[in-house]
Amino acid sequence: MKLLTISNGLSAMGGLTLLEAEDIAQRNRDYEVAEYLPDYVMIGDDSGGVAILMKQGAETIFEVDMGVMDESDIEVSAKSLEELLVDFAGKTLRERR
């Protein structure tokens, strides 16, 4: 991931928080991501109860309510982490609506 060459974790002005690399595994265990959303990895959150996810093997960024964690409720947030951070200025779906 290119981001790790610049920063280990990130907090955007609006609430987007990307986890530090060493915290990703624990956060995914805490929220049982592998059980509810196989093939997805939580990489952060919106500081308001929405998980920021990536699907293994893909660049797309997804969002889902942490209280639901169901694949049918996942929404595409951005085509890539670069699009989310640069083109959308780190704004999550809630902030863009």
N, C-alpha and C positions, 0 to 999 in steps of 0.2 A: 504494500500500500504506500503510495507516494507521500501521503500525509505524514507518515512516521519519520520521513527524512527531514521534515520541517518542525513538527510538533508531536509530542506524545500526549494526546488528549487535546480538547479544545472546548472553550465555552464561548458561544456567540452572544451578542448583545440581547437578542430577543428571548433566549432561554434554551436554545439548542446546546446540548452538552454531548461531546463525543468522549467516550471513555478512554482512559489511558490503557495501553496495551495489556499491562499486567492486571487490570481490573475486569477485562472482558469475560474471561472464563468464569469468575465468581459471580458476576452479574447474571450470566446466562444460567448458572446453577440456581441462584436465588429465585429467579423467575421461571424456572423449569422450561426454558425456551425449547430445548431439544424434545421434550415430551409433547408440547402443544404445537410447535412449529418446526418439525424436522426440516433440516436443510437450511434453516435461517440462523443468523447470529445477531444478537442485539449488540449494537456498537455504541449506543447512546440513548438519550431521551430528550424530551422537549421541556423538561422541568415542570411538567404539568400532567404526568400520568400517561404519556404516549411514548412508546418504544420506537427507536430508530433502528431499523434492521437492514441487513444485507442477506441475500440468498447466496449460499455457497456456489461459487463458480460463475457468478454474475456481478455486474457493476451497479445494477439498479439499487436504489435506496427506497425502502418501504417504511411505512408507519402503521402502527396498530396500537389500540388502547391496551395498556398493560393489564387491565382488569378483565379483558376478553381473551386475548392471545389466541384467536381463531383465524385460520387462513382465509376464511370467507370475508373477514372484516379488514384484511390488509389493504392498504391503499398505496399506490405508487407515489412517492414523494419527488423523486428525481431520477433521471437516467443514469446518473453517476454521482459520486461524492463531490467531484469537481463542480458539477452543475448545481448541486445543493449549496455548496459553499461560495462559489463565485457568481454564478448567474442568478441564484435566488438569495444571495447575501446571507446565507445561513438561516433563512427563514423557513420554518416548518409549514406544513399544509395549513394548520390553524392560523398562522400568522399571515399567510398569503391569501386567505379567503376573506 
